[in-house]
Amino acid sequence: MAEESEPGGRKKDAAATRAALLAAAQELFAERGFERATVRDIAARAGANQALLFRYFGSKEELFRAAIADRGRRVLEEGPAPELLGRLLAGALDPSAAQGHWLQAALRSSGHDEGATAIRHELGDEYVRALSELTDAPDAELRSDLLLAWLLGIGLVRSVYQRDPLASADPAVVAGHVLSAARVLLERVDVSFPLS
């Protein structure tokens, strides 16, 4: 792997630097949203400089796309499709969890054109496709979209607006209700909830 100099003269490999930038971006976009997360702060949190951020990602917009896509795809790949809704729900109900970073970033950035476009193009189709496989209904995509909309709404009310009773409800109780209802739309959804 190619090595490069970091601030202070230390050596760091390119893959590790890129991964650190991506992780820092995921955290800061989740905390602040697209608009308020600055490239300076992302680079500082990663222990890198802004020049490296632009070398690896080209722009803040591309970094946002990569951050959303990376974590979102990992959630897709973490287990079988019937458990996907449970994994997504776990991220919506526990925003401090690593898997929640992409969802929080999506929620906090949805009002920004670049954020909305990235979310729609990078993840929407993949999640709808994966969830659509869990039913034989002719309107499988609509059913999947309905569940994803519900999930985003839960995340928004619970962690962004912090409105009770949903904000303070026990995650397992919320998950139980959501997954039971989801089974009506997608017959092959796993109704267990991955408690940590």
N, C-alpha and C positions, 0 to 999 in steps of 0.2 A: 504494500500500500504506500501511496505517496505520503510523505511527511511534509509538514509546513510549520513555520514558526508562529507561535501565538504570542500575545503580549507577555513581556517578561522573558522572552527568549526561549521558553520551553517548547519542546516538540510535541506535536499531536498529530495523529493520523487523520486523513481526510474523512474516512467513514465515521470515526468517532466524533469529529467536529460537526459533521452534517447531522448525525443522530442527536447530539446535544442541542443543536439549534432547533431541530424539529421538536424535541421534547419541551424545550423552553417556550417555543411558539404555542404548542398545544396548551401548556399551562396558562400562559398570559392571554391567549385568545379566549380561553375558558373564563378566566377571572374578569377580563375587561371588555371583551368583544373586539371586533376587527378595528373599529375606529380608534379606540383608546389604547390599544396595545401598540407600542412604538417599536420600530426595528432596533433602535438603540437599547431599549430595555430587554428585548428578546436576546440580542447579542450579549449583553452584559450578564443576563441570567445564565446563558450557555457558557460563559467564560471565553467568548470569542469576540472578534471585532466585526463591525458592520460590513466591511469589505468581503469577508468570508461568507456572510449571510447572502449578500448579493451575488457572489460567485456561484454558490450552490443553488440558489433559488431564483435569482434574477430580479425579483420584486417582492414587495410585501404581499401582493395579491397571489402570486404563485406560491409563496410560503404558506399562506392561508389555505389554498387548495390542497397543498401537500399535507398539511397538518390535519385537515378534516379527512382527507382520503386515507391517510396512513392509519389513523386510529379506527376510523369507521370500518375499514377493510379487515383490520385485525379482529374486531368484534364479530364480523361475518365469519371469519376463519377459526374462531376459538372453539367451535363445537358444531354439532349437527343443526340443520335448519329448524327442526321442531323446537329447539331450545333458544332460537334466536330472539324471539319476542321477550323471553324471560331475561336474557342478557341485556337487551336494550332497556328493558324496564328497570333492571338493577342500576344501570347508569343514570337513568332519569330520577330514580328515587334516592340515590346516594351520589351527589355531585362531587364528593371528595374522592370517590374511587377513580382510579386511573382511567377506566373505561368510560367514565362520565365526562372526561375532558372534551371529547369531540362534540358531545351533545350540548354541553354548556357553551362551547364556542359557537355552535350553530344557533342556539337560542339567543345568545347575546349579540349575534351578528346578523340576524335574519332581516333587520331593517335596512341593512346596507346592500346595495345592488350586487357588489362583488361577493359578499357573504352568501346572499340568497342564491346567486347563480352557482357558486361552488357547491353549496349543499345540494341543490337540485341535480346538477350534472354529475358530481362525484359520487353521491350516495343514493339518491332517490331511486334511480332505476335498479341498482343492485339490490337494495333492500326489498323493493317491490317484487323483483324477480324471485328472490329467495323465499319471501313469505307466500308468494302466489303458488309455490309448489306444495303448500300445506292444505290445499283444498282442490276439489275437482269441480267446483262451481264455475259456470261460464263467465262470471264477473269477478274472477279471482284477483285481478289487478285492483279493481275498485275496493274490494274487501281489504286488501293489503294497504292501500292508501288510507282507508278509514282508520285502520289500526295505527298506522304511523302518525296520522294527524292527531289521534287521541294521545299517543305517547308524547308527542311534542307539546301538546297542550298540558299534559300532566307535568312535564318538566318545567314549562313556563310558569305555571301557577305555583308549583312547589318551590322552585329554587330561584326564579327571577323575581316574581311578584311576592313570593313568600306569604301567600294567603292561606289562612286557616279555614277549615280544619285540615285541608290537604297537606299544607306545609309541615305540620307537626304529627301527622298520622304515621303509625307504625308501617314501615315499608312492606313488611310481610302481609299485613292486612290489605293494603292498597293493591299489592301484587296479586293477592288471592282473588279480589274482585275483578281486576282487569283481565287476568288470565282465564277466569271462568267465563267471562263475557266474550273474550276473544275466541274461545273454543266454538262459539256459535258461528262465527265467521270463518274460521280456519280450523277445520275438524282435527287436523293433525298437530296442532300446537301442543307442546309439552306444558302442562299446567303446573309443573314444579317451579320453584323460584330459587335461584342460586343465592342463598343467604351466605354472607361472608362471616 
